[in-house]
Amino acid sequence: MDATGTPFSTLIRLASHERHTTVQMSSFMDDLLGGRLSVEAYARYTEELWFVYRALEGAAGTLKDDPVAGPFIRPELMRTAELERDLGHLRGAGVRPEELVPLASTAAYAARIEECARTWPAGYVAHHYTRYLGDLSGGQVLRDVAEKTWGFDRKGDGVRFYVFEQIANPAAFKRGYRELLDAVDVDDLEKQRMIEECRVAFDHNVAILRDLEREFPLSA
């Protein structure tokens, strides 16, 4: 809790709400969720996610014993392998994700995650929270849309990224995650820095969506 007695998980959720609304209002995401875009748009979005999660999970080994970031390194959250399986389905079994070229906005996002992982574990937690809690929540809506719109098998190849097979109760897992946030052993100033980094993470996500809007301008 901060000096007002408000749990940190509440503070970070409230602070990120405005940015989250911006993501929801993206025309690319709106068209994707509305089933108005082609499977190619979905595949392009999946490609960009691969670079983001490679950055997040590439740091897991070095951060697992860190007193701040370590408790958040949970193998049941890892998404890179599932993204690669989805890309194999979307792009063909011979696809090599490492040979794909990220958008400039995606490269900047991944670089910021890697920088935080190297120099500021608390900042890394802000990025971790922004992505994984979103995947366990709103990401499930996109999975449902993808299955219905492009004919993927329920929770099958193409939407594996959104399927957390090792998390039997997502609601309980999210409660536990928020308890970890509340228990983060840093002072109030550092918590404010983490909240601001959460906003930075949302801004990076918005930049990617805007680049994809230009590539798939259905609502332009």
ABEGO torsion letter per residue (X at the ends): XBAAGBBAAAAAAAAAAAAAAAAAABAAAAAAAAGABBAAAAAAAAAAAAAAAAAAAAAAAAAAABAAAAAABBAAABAAAAAAAAAAAAAEAABBAAABBBBAAAAAAAAAAAAAAAABAAAAAAAAAAAAAAAABAAAAAAAAAAAAAGBBBGBBGAAAABBAABABAAAAAAAAAAAAAABBBBAAAAAAAAAAAAAAAAAAAAAAAAAAAABAAAX
